[in-house]
Each structure stands twice: as structure tokens, then as C-alpha cells.
Amino acid sequence: MRKNPKIVILGAGPCGLGAAWRLEELGYKDFKVFEKNFSPGGLSSSFLDERGFTWDIGGHILFSHYRYFDRVIQSVFKKDLLEHQREAWIFIKERWVPYPFQYNIRYLSEKDIKACLKGLEELKKKTKRPKNFKEWILKNFGKGIAKLFMLPYNSKQWAFPLDKMSYDWIGERVAIPDIKRIKENIKFKRDDKNWGPNRKFKFPLRGGIGEIWKRIYGKLNQKNFFFGEEAIKIYTRKKCIIFKRGRKENYDVLITSISLDVFVLNSDLSQKSLVKNLYHSGIYVFGIGLKSKVPEYLQEKSWIYFPEKKFVFHRVTLFSNYSPYNAPAGCWSLLVEISESRYKKIAKKNLEREIIQGLKKAKFIKKEEEIVDLWSHYEPYAYPIPSLNRNKGLKILNMLEKFDIYSRGRFGAWKYEVGNQDHSFMQGVEVVDKILFNKKELTVWHPEIVNK
């Protein structure tokens, strides 16, 4: 590699913008960013529809594991950034249970509380090391909690067989139950809701989550960005990219946040079979705009989980609670999410009707006349699944580096455990430091350190 390589970045989502930010911070000029869409943000984009409602591709929020990322956010948001205390809940058997479920089972019926405690007591017996995510749930939560919430909810969210998933990604993302603490919560009727790194989060006053990435892009030299350019062929040995509209671009170093499987299949690499080990799920997102007052029992809530099969969706976000400007005056809004994969296909026919009926069952909507807006979006790549064979597929990351190609970001690195917005941005920052200064990357290769 030459001393000052020409760097090409594919993707202007959080990862690509992180790389561009770091390059400009260093005064580095020989780089270009190509994005297939016509605006920055990637999966963290936002949309303003014709009725004045703002929508995101799911219930994105802003929280951070990094001081560097915090400083960047502060530099682009002098104000206009709201802070919230998380109010996440589970709606189950006509009851509202605070998140995390396992520490708030006192809200369940007496019968279900006993079943949960019995399952936890049985965990004291010695059991074999779990082989997959399903076994890990049963080993750590017991049959009661697993049956009521952990197994059905995770099956809906991932849309993937839990016995085909690993559990080495979990880290800080799941609260491991402490039976003594759970019993004390029941005895003293104590809520236990402050677990996890996202217990406080931020959200832009206007523009949805995409406003973050628009502002970061706005601080960069826009002459380096090329939108509406989709890479369709990558010649790894010639170090050349062909774009859909006919453009050809050479590079010395390539940073890509294109979905890893798509990148490999569009390249001249011979190891294409490795990506057969990479699975993902997609997501249907529906925005429901309502002209009425927010029901009192929903006014302070952030999002709600729905583990039961009678609801087609797995999560509903009270989107106008994130910011009053997400909905026009006199209105409020919900974001509804439904996952699918090759293992679980969603019947599109009557899907809107199923969603509305589900929202009525949960008493979010009293009458359909309230609905004044219905927005929808399908995202084929939503969750990079940590399958049992995922790490076999990720051998391709090291192979790519031999050709001066660095695949990073939520789907570029294919690591859900470091796939949040802050993680993805910092993957871009860290890979630049790797390329230019040979510094170690922590986020991709050592998520257990990053997420402590």
C-alpha cells in the first residue's frame, strides 16, 4: 500500500460517515464516499410524509458507549436534542409488566409468578453447558420465564429458530436474573426498571433519528460524497468498482458497509460459499398516525414488547413520545415492527388489518376513525443474526483485508452485538486509524471490552 492511499468508502450510513469524519479530522483529503440512496443515514434515515408525520425505520434511539462519539454529537447538536428516561414495558395476558421482564414478574398473576419462581429454583441443579441460544435461555431463566416471555418474544423479534442461534453475542444486552433480587422485588412491591445502557437515551427534537446523520454529513466536505451510486461489481485484485449507472472508480483502500453477503457475491472473490453461513432477518415497519389524545396509560411509555402470538407485531414504539414534532399538532404516532426471515415469512395480505386489530386489542386505538396516516416501509436487512455458524462466515473479514478491503458497520461486520449507531460510527473511525496508523480496532474485534 502506498504512503497516502486513495480511500473509497461504500455507504453513507453511520459507519461510512464515521470514517469520513475521522479522515477530515485528520486533514486527509484523498477519499470519496459513494451511497446508493440519495441521502445519508442508511438504516438510520428518517422520512417526513405528506401528512406531516416523521418516521424512522424502527424504534431507533441514541445512547453511547464512547466519549469520542459523544463529542461528535455535542459538536453537531448545540441544542435540539431531547433526553428521556426509558419506559419500556411488556404487554402480556392483558397486563403491563415493566422491562426487564425477569425483574418485574410481580405484575403477573399469582399462578405465573409461582411458575417463574419454580423455574428459577430448578436452575440450582447442575446442567450441561448450553449449545445454542434456546438452551442458554432455559439454563439462565428457567422454564417459567422462558415459556412466558424469553422464548416467544425472541422468536418473534429474530424470526429465526433460537436453537440455530449462538449466545456469544449477548453481553450487556440481556439482564441475567438474580433470584434473590427478584424475590425482594415481589416482597417489597418494588419496580426494577433501570437495567441496561439505554435506560437514558436521547432523540432529536425535529427530523427523527436521521437528523443526527444529516447534521454530521452537513459538517463534512460534501464534494467527497456521491449519492445515487450503487456498487454492482468489485474487482478485488484490480482494486476497481463498477457502479450501476456506469461509473468506474479505482482505489488503494476500500472501506465498505455494504451487507457482507451482497458485497462478496458482487465481487470476484472465490470464497463465496462462506457467506452461506450469514443469515439475516428483515422488518416491516408501519407508522400509524392518530388524531386524538394519547391515552393516559401510554403518555410516559417509550416502547412496548408483545410476546404473544395473537399479536403479529413484536414491538410498538410510542414515537410521538420521543418528540412532539414527530407528529402534527393534535396528533400522535406509533411505530409498529414485524420481523421476517427465510424461516418465517409474513403474509402481506391483510397485514395492515391485523396490525390495526392488534392495536385495538391492546387498547392503543379505540376506533379506526382516529387513524389519519398509515406509512409503511420494508427493510430486507434489519438484524444480522448471530447464527451458530456465523463465525465461519466472518472468516471472510480477514480474507478481505489481504486485498486492502475493510468491511465494517452493522451489516458490513455482521455483528449484532456491536451494531448500534454509536458502534457503527466508531467502526468507521477505528478502521481509519487502523489503515493510516496501524492502530488496533476494539469495536469489531473486542466487543466484550467495548460493551462493558
C-alpha positions in Angstrom: 0.0 0.0 0.0 1.4 3.4 -0.9 2.0 6.0 1.8 -1.1 8.2 1.2 -3.6 5.8 -0.3 -6.7 6.8 -2.2 -9.6 5.6 0.1 -13.0 4.8 -1.2 -15.9 4.4 1.2 -19.1 2.5 0.2 -22.1 3.6 2.2 -23.0 6.9 3.9 -24.7 5.4 6.9 -23.2 5.7 10.4 -20.1 3.7 9.6 -19.3 5.5 6.4 -19.9 8.9 8.0 -17.7 7.8 10.9 -14.8 7.0 8.5 -15.3 10.3 6.6 -15.5 12.3 9.9 -12.2 10.8 11.1 -10.4 11.4 7.7 -11.5 15.0 7.7 -10.5 15.4 11.3 -7.0 14.2 10.3 -6.9 16.6 7.4 -6.9 13.7 4.9 -8.2 14.7 1.5 -7.8 11.7 -0.9 -11.1 9.9 -0.2 -14.6 9.5 -1.7 -17.9 8.3 -0.3 -20.4 6.5 -2.5 -24.0 5.9 -1.4 -26.7 4.1 -3.4 -29.5 6.2 -1.8 -29.9 9.9 -2.4 -29.3 11.0 1.2 -27.1 9.9 4.1 -28.2 7.8 7.1 -28.6 4.3 5.8 -30.8 2.3 8.3 -30.9 5.3 10.5 -32.6 7.5 7.9 -35.9 9.3 8.6 -38.8 10.2 6.4 -41.3 13.1 6.5 -44.5 12.1 4.8 -47.1 14.3 3.0 -49.3 14.5 6.1 -46.5 16.0 8.3 -45.6 12.9 10.2 -41.9 11.9 10.7 -41.0 8.2 10.6 -37.9 6.1 11.3 -37.0 2.6 10.1 -37.9 1.2 13.5 -37.6 2.5 17.1 -34.1 3.9 16.9 -32.7 5.8 19.9 -29.4 7.5 20.7 -27.1 6.3 23.5 -23.4 5.8 23.5 -20.5 3.7 24.8 -17.9 6.2 23.5 -16.6 9.6 24.6 -15.4 10.3 21.0 -18.9 9.7 19.7 -20.4 11.9 22.5 -18.1 14.8 21.5 -19.2 14.4 17.8 -22.9 14.6 18.8 -22.2 17.6 21.0 -20.5 19.4 18.2 -23.5 19.0 15.8 -26.2 19.4 18.4 -25.7 22.5 20.5 -29.4 22.1 21.4 -32.4 20.4 19.9 -31.6 17.0 21.5 -34.1 15.7 24.0 -33.2 13.3 26.8 -35.6 10.6 28.0 -35.7 8.1 30.8 -36.6 4.8 29.2 -40.1 3.5 29.9 -40.1 0.1 28.2 -42.9 -2.4 29.0 -44.2 -5.8 28.1 -47.9 -6.3 27.3 -48.8 -9.9 28.2 -52.0 -11.6 29.2 -53.8 -8.2 29.4 -51.2 -7.0 31.9 -48.4 -4.3 31.7 -45.1 -5.5 33.0 -42.1 -3.2 33.2 -38.9 -4.1 31.4 -36.8 -6.1 32.1 -39.5 -8.8 32.4 -37.5 -11.1 34.7 -37.1 -8.4 37.4 -40.7 -7.3 37.4 -42.7 -10.6 37.4 -44.6 -9.3 40.4 -47.0 -7.7 37.9 -48.1 -11.2 36.7 -50.8 -13.4 38.1 -50.1 -15.4 41.2 -50.0 -18.6 39.1 -47.5 -17.2 36.6 -45.3 -15.8 39.4 -45.1 -19.2 41.0 -44.2 -20.8 37.7 -41.4 -18.3 37.1 -40.0 -18.8 40.6 -40.2 -22.5 40.3 -38.2 -22.4 37.1 -35.6 -20.2 38.7 -35.3 -22.5 41.8 -34.8 -25.5 39.5 -31.7 -23.7 38.0 -29.8 -24.6 41.1 -29.5 -28.1 39.8 -26.3 -28.7 37.7 -27.0 -28.6 34.0 -24.8 -29.0 30.9 -23.3 -26.1 29.1 -25.9 -24.8 26.6 -25.3 -25.5 22.9 -27.4 -22.7 21.5 -29.5 -19.6 22.4 -32.6 -21.5 23.2 -30.7 -23.7 25.7 -29.0 -20.7 27.1 -32.4 -19.1 27.8 -33.7 -22.2 29.6 -30.4 -22.5 31.6 -30.4 -18.9 32.8 -34.1 -18.0 33.1 -35.8 -21.3 33.9 -38.9 -22.8 32.2 -41.4 -20.3 33.6 -39.8 -17.0 32.4 -38.6 -18.8 29.2 -42.1 -20.0 28.3 -43.9 -16.8 29.2 -41.6 -14.2 27.6 -38.0 -15.1 26.6 -38.7 -17.8 24.0 -41.8 -16.4 22.4 -40.5 -12.8 22.2 -37.1 -13.7 20.8 -38.7 -16.0 18.3 -40.8 -13.1 17.0 -38.0 -10.5 17.0 -35.4 -12.6 15.3 -37.8 -14.6 13.1 -35.2 -17.3 13.3 -35.0 -20.6 15.1 -33.4 -20.0 18.5 -31.8 -23.4 18.6 -29.9 -22.3 15.4 -28.5 -19.2 17.2 -25.4 -18.8 19.3 -25.3 -16.9 22.6 -21.8 -15.5 22.5 -23.2 -12.1 21.4 -25.3 -11.4 24.5 -23.0 -9.4 26.8 -24.9 -6.4 28.2 -28.0 -6.9 26.0 -29.8 -9.3 28.4 -30.2 -9.0 32.2 -29.3 -12.3 33.8 -31.8 -13.0 36.6 -30.8 -12.9 40.3 -33.5 -14.9 42.2 -32.8 -13.1 45.5 -33.3 -9.7 43.9 -36.5 -11.0 42.1 -38.0 -12.3 45.4 -37.2 -9.0 47.1 -38.9 -7.1 44.3 -42.0 -9.2 44.8 -41.9 -9.0 48.6 -41.5 -5.2 48.7 -43.6 -4.5 45.6 -40.6 -2.8 44.1 -40.2 -1.8 40.4 -36.8 -2.7 38.9 -36.6 -0.8 35.6 -33.2 0.8 35.5 -31.1 -2.0 34.0 -29.1 -1.6 30.8 -27.1 1.0 28.9 -30.2 2.6 27.2 -32.0 3.4 30.4 -31.4 7.0 29.4 -31.4 8.0 25.8 -31.6 11.0 23.5 -33.6 11.8 20.5 -33.6 14.8 18.1 -36.3 17.4 18.7 -37.0 17.6 14.9 -36.3 15.4 12.0 -36.3 11.9 13.6 -33.2 9.9 14.2 -32.0 10.7 10.7 -31.4 14.3 11.8 -28.2 13.1 13.6 -26.7 11.8 10.4 -27.9 14.8 8.3 -26.1 17.1 10.7 -22.9 15.0 10.7 -22.9 14.9 6.9 -23.6 18.7 6.9 -20.3 19.3 8.7 -18.3 17.3 6.1 -16.9 18.3 2.7 -19.8 17.4 0.5 -17.7 17.4 -2.6 -16.4 14.0 -1.4 -19.9 12.4 -1.4 -21.6 10.8 -4.4 -25.2 9.8 -4.0 -27.4 7.5 -6.2 -24.3 5.3 -6.8 -24.8 1.6 -6.2 -21.8 -0.6 -6.5 -22.6 -3.7 -8.5 -19.2 -5.2 -9.2 -16.0 -5.2 -7.1 -12.7 -6.3 -8.6 -10.5 -7.0 -5.6 -7.3 -7.6 -7.4 -7.6 -4.7 -9.8 -8.9 -2.6 -7.0 -11.8 -1.3 -9.1 -15.5 -0.7 -8.5 -18.2 -0.6 -11.2 -21.4 1.3 -10.3 -24.9 0.7 -11.6 -25.1 3.9 -13.6 -21.8 3.2 -15.3 -19.2 4.9 -13.2 -15.9 3.2 -12.6 -13.7 4.0 -9.6 -10.3 2.8 -8.6 -9.0 2.7 -5.1 -6.0 1.8 -3.0 -8.0 1.0 0.2 -11.7 0.2 0.3 -14.0 0.7 3.4 -17.4 -0.9 2.8 -20.5 -1.0 4.9 -22.5 -2.9 2.2 -24.1 -6.0 3.6 -21.2 -8.5 3.7 -23.0 -11.3 1.8 -24.1 -8.9 -1.0 -20.5 -7.4 -1.2 -18.9 -10.9 -1.6 -21.5 -12.1 -4.1 -20.8 -8.9 -6.2 -17.1 -9.4 -6.0 -14.6 -11.6 -7.9 -13.7 -13.5 -4.7 -13.7 -17.2 -5.0 -14.7 -17.9 -1.4 -18.4 -17.0 -2.0 -19.6 -20.2 -0.2 -18.6 -18.7 3.2 -21.4 -16.2 3.1 -23.9 -19.1 3.2 -23.2 -19.1 7.0 -24.6 -15.5 7.2 -28.3 -15.1 8.0 -30.4 -12.0 8.5 -33.9 -11.0 9.1 -35.9 -8.2 7.5 -38.5 -6.0 9.1 -41.8 -4.4 8.2 -42.3 -1.0 9.8 -45.7 0.6 9.9 -46.3 4.1 11.1 -49.8 4.8 12.5 -50.8 8.5 12.8 -53.7 9.2 15.0 -55.8 12.4 15.5 -56.8 12.2 19.2 -55.3 12.4 22.6 -52.7 9.9 23.7 -54.3 7.5 26.2 -53.2 8.3 29.7 -51.6 4.9 30.3 -49.4 5.4 27.2 -48.3 9.0 27.8 -45.0 8.2 29.5 -44.1 5.0 27.7 -41.2 4.6 25.3 -41.9 1.2 23.7 -43.8 -2.0 24.4 -42.9 -5.6 23.7 -45.5 -8.1 22.6 -44.5 -11.8 23.1 -47.9 -13.4 22.4 -48.8 -15.0 19.1 -52.1 -13.2 18.9 -50.2 -10.0 18.0 -48.5 -10.1 14.6 -46.0 -7.4 15.8 -43.3 -7.8 18.4 -42.7 -4.2 19.3 -44.6 -0.9 19.2 -42.9 2.4 19.8 -44.7 5.5 21.1 -43.0 7.5 18.5 -44.5 10.9 19.2 -43.4 10.5 22.9 -39.8 10.7 21.6 -40.5 14.2 20.3 -43.8 16.1 19.9 -42.6 17.2 16.4 -42.7 13.6 15.2 -46.5 14.2 14.6 -48.5 17.3 13.6 -50.3 19.3 16.2 -53.3 17.5 17.7 -51.9 14.1 16.6 -49.7 11.3 18.0 -48.0 8.3 16.4 -46.9 4.7 16.8 -44.2 2.7 15.1 -45.0 -1.0 14.7 -42.4 -3.6 13.9 -42.8 -7.1 12.4 -39.8 -9.3 11.6 -39.4 -12.0 8.9 -36.7 -14.2 7.5 -36.4 -17.3 5.3 -37.6 -19.3 8.3 -40.6 -17.1 9.0 -42.5 -15.4 6.1 -45.1 -12.8 6.8 -48.3 -12.9 4.8 -48.6 -9.4 3.4 -52.3 -9.8 2.6 -54.4 -8.2 5.3 -51.3 -7.3 7.3 -52.5 -3.7 7.9 -55.8 -5.1 9.1 -54.0 -7.5 11.5 -51.9 -4.6 12.9 -54.9 -2.4 13.5 -56.9 -5.2 15.1 -53.9 -5.9 17.3 -53.6 -2.3 18.4 -57.3 -2.3 19.2 -56.9 -5.5 21.3 -54.0 -3.8 23.2 -56.3 -0.7 23.6 -53.9 1.6 21.8 -56.7 2.5 19.4 -60.3 2.9 20.4 -61.8 3.4 17.0 -60.3 3.3 13.5 -61.6 6.8 12.7 -58.7 8.1 14.8 -56.2 6.9 12.1 -55.3 9.8 9.8 -52.0 8.4 8.5 -50.6 5.0 7.6 -47.0 4.8 6.5 -45.1 1.6 5.7 -41.5 0.6 4.9 -39.9 -2.8 4.3 -36.2 -3.2 5.2 -34.8 -6.6 3.9 -31.7 -6.3 6.1 -32.7 -5.4 9.7 -31.0 -7.9 12.1 -27.6 -9.6 11.4 -28.3 -12.9 13.0 -25.7 -14.5 15.3 -26.3 -18.0 14.0 -24.3 -21.0 15.2 -22.1 -20.9 12.0 -21.8 -17.1 11.8 -18.1 -17.0 12.8 -17.3 -19.4 9.9 -18.8 -16.8 7.6 -16.9 -14.0 9.2 -13.6 -15.5 8.2 -14.2 -13.5 5.1 -13.4 -10.3 7.0 -9.7 -11.3 7.4 -9.5 -12.5 3.8 -10.8 -9.2 2.6 -8.1 -7.3 4.5 -5.4 -9.1 2.4 -6.9 -7.1 -0.5 -7.0 -3.8 1.5 -10.7 -4.1 1.9 -12.3 -3.4 5.3 -15.9 -4.5 5.7 -17.4 -2.7 8.7 -20.8 -1.4 10.1 -23.9 -3.2 11.2 -24.1 -5.5 8.2 -20.5 -5.0 6.9 -19.1 -6.7 10.0 -22.3 -8.7 10.6 -22.0 -8.4 14.4 -25.3 -7.6 16.1 -23.6 -7.1 19.4 -21.8 -4.0 18.0 -24.4 -3.0 15.5 -25.9 0.1 17.2 -25.4 3.6 15.7 -22.6 4.5 18.0 -20.8 1.2 17.4 -21.2 1.6 13.7 -19.9 5.1 13.6 -16.9 4.1 15.7 -16.2 1.2 13.5 -15.7 3.7 10.7 -13.4 5.9 13.0 -11.4 3.0 14.2 -10.8 1.4 10.8 -9.4 4.7 9.5 -6.9 4.7 12.4 -6.1 1.0 11.5 -5.4 1.9 7.9 -3.4 5.0 8.5 -1.7 4.3 11.8 -2.0 0.5 12.2 -3.9 1.0 15.5 -6.0 -1.9 16.9 -9.7 -1.8 16.4 -11.6 -2.5 19.6 -15.2 -2.4 18.4 -15.2 -5.2 15.8 -12.6 -7.5 17.3 -13.2 -6.9 21.0 -16.9 -6.2 21.6 -16.6 -7.6 25.1 -14.4 -4.7 26.1 -16.5 -2.0 24.3 -19.7 -3.1 25.8 -18.6 -3.2 29.4 
